[in-house]
């Protein structure tokens, strides 16, 4: 099976346990790994036969508008469910990286789900 990946897409969402943390959007990095057989697209050279990664990235850039989450675990699940519903990959893995601990490069959660 083939995969389409968007790695470390920079987004700004309101996320955090405390009200203060959710008061302003924070920088997050999203990695989305979509399992999808794009053989037909590769043979036909037609974007309509694959997942349009640009469209997915644009959706993710706007995904946080007017929304907030306490946990990045919930955010990862919401993103994954939205992509599964909208773009129909066979499976999805979403990693959300956050930067709350100065002594650590980042913290992250990884969520995976198969369609069906």
C-alpha positions as CSV (number, residue, x, y, z in Angstrom):
1,X,0.0,0.0,0.0
2,X,1.2,3.5,-0.8
3,X,1.3,6.5,1.5
4,X,1.0,10.2,1.2
5,X,2.6,12.2,4.0
6,X,2.5,15.9,5.1
7,X,5.4,16.3,7.5
8,X,5.6,19.1,10.2
9,X,2.9,21.4,8.8
10,X,3.0,24.5,11.0
11,X,-0.4,25.5,12.4
12,X,-1.5,27.8,15.2
13,X,-4.4,26.4,17.3
14,X,-5.8,27.1,20.8
15,X,-4.9,24.1,22.8
16,X,-4.0,23.5,26.4
17,X,-5.4,22.3,29.7
18,X,-5.6,25.7,31.4
19,X,-7.7,28.7,30.2
20,X,-4.6,30.8,29.9
21,X,-2.9,28.2,27.7
22,X,-5.9,28.2,25.3
23,X,-6.3,32.0,25.3
24,X,-3.9,32.5,22.3
25,X,-3.1,30.1,19.4
26,X,0.0,28.1,19.9
27,X,2.5,26.9,17.3
28,X,2.0,23.2,16.6
29,X,3.5,20.9,14.0
30,X,1.3,18.3,12.3
31,X,2.4,15.2,10.5
32,X,-0.3,13.3,8.6
33,X,0.4,9.9,7.1
34,X,-2.4,8.7,4.8
35,X,-2.4,5.1,3.5
36,X,-3.9,5.2,0.0
37,X,-3.4,3.1,-3.1
38,X,-2.5,5.8,-5.7
39,X,-1.6,3.4,-8.5
40,X,-4.4,4.6,-10.7
41,X,-3.3,8.2,-10.2
42,X,0.3,7.3,-11.0
43,X,-0.7,5.6,-14.2
44,X,-3.2,8.2,-15.3
45,X,-1.4,11.2,-14.0
46,X,-4.7,12.6,-12.7
47,X,-5.0,14.3,-9.4
48,X,-8.7,13.3,-9.1
49,X,-7.5,9.7,-8.6
50,X,-5.5,10.4,-5.5
51,X,-5.6,12.5,-2.3
52,X,-4.9,16.1,-3.0
53,X,-2.3,16.8,-0.3
54,X,-2.5,20.6,-1.0
55,X,-6.2,20.5,-0.2
56,X,-5.6,18.5,3.0
57,X,-2.9,21.0,4.1
58,X,-5.3,24.0,3.4
59,X,-8.0,22.3,5.5
60,X,-5.5,21.7,8.3
61,X,-4.3,25.4,8.3
62,X,-8.0,26.4,8.9
63,X,-9.0,23.6,11.1
64,X,-8.4,25.4,14.4
65,X,-10.3,28.6,13.5
66,X,-12.9,29.2,16.2
67,X,-12.1,26.0,18.0
68,X,-10.0,24.9,21.0
69,X,-8.9,21.7,22.6
70,X,-7.6,20.9,26.1
71,X,-5.6,17.9,25.0
72,X,-3.5,17.3,21.9
73,X,-4.8,13.7,22.0
74,X,-8.3,14.9,21.3
75,X,-7.0,17.2,18.6
76,X,-5.1,14.4,16.8
77,X,-8.3,12.2,16.9
78,X,-10.5,15.1,15.5
79,X,-8.0,15.7,12.7
80,X,-7.8,12.0,11.8
81,X,-11.5,11.6,11.8
82,X,-12.0,14.6,9.6
83,X,-9.5,13.4,7.0
84,X,-10.9,9.9,7.0
85,X,-14.4,11.3,6.4
86,X,-13.4,13.9,3.8
87,X,-10.5,12.3,1.8
88,X,-11.1,8.5,2.4
89,X,-7.6,7.1,3.0
90,X,-7.5,3.5,4.0
91,X,-5.8,4.5,7.2
92,X,-4.4,7.6,8.8
93,X,-1.8,8.4,11.4
94,X,-1.7,11.9,12.9
95,X,1.2,13.3,15.0
96,X,0.7,16.5,16.9
97,X,3.9,18.2,18.2
98,X,3.6,20.8,20.9
99,X,6.4,22.9,22.6
100,X,5.4,23.4,26.3
101,X,8.6,22.1,27.9
102,X,11.7,24.4,27.3
103,X,14.1,21.5,28.1
104,X,12.5,19.2,25.5
105,X,12.5,19.6,21.7
106,X,8.8,18.9,21.8
107,X,6.1,16.6,23.1
108,X,3.9,14.7,20.8
109,X,1.0,12.3,20.4
110,X,0.5,9.9,17.6
111,X,-3.0,8.6,16.7
112,X,-3.8,5.9,14.1
113,X,-7.0,4.6,12.7
114,X,-8.1,2.4,9.8
115,X,-11.3,3.2,7.8
116,X,-14.2,0.9,8.2
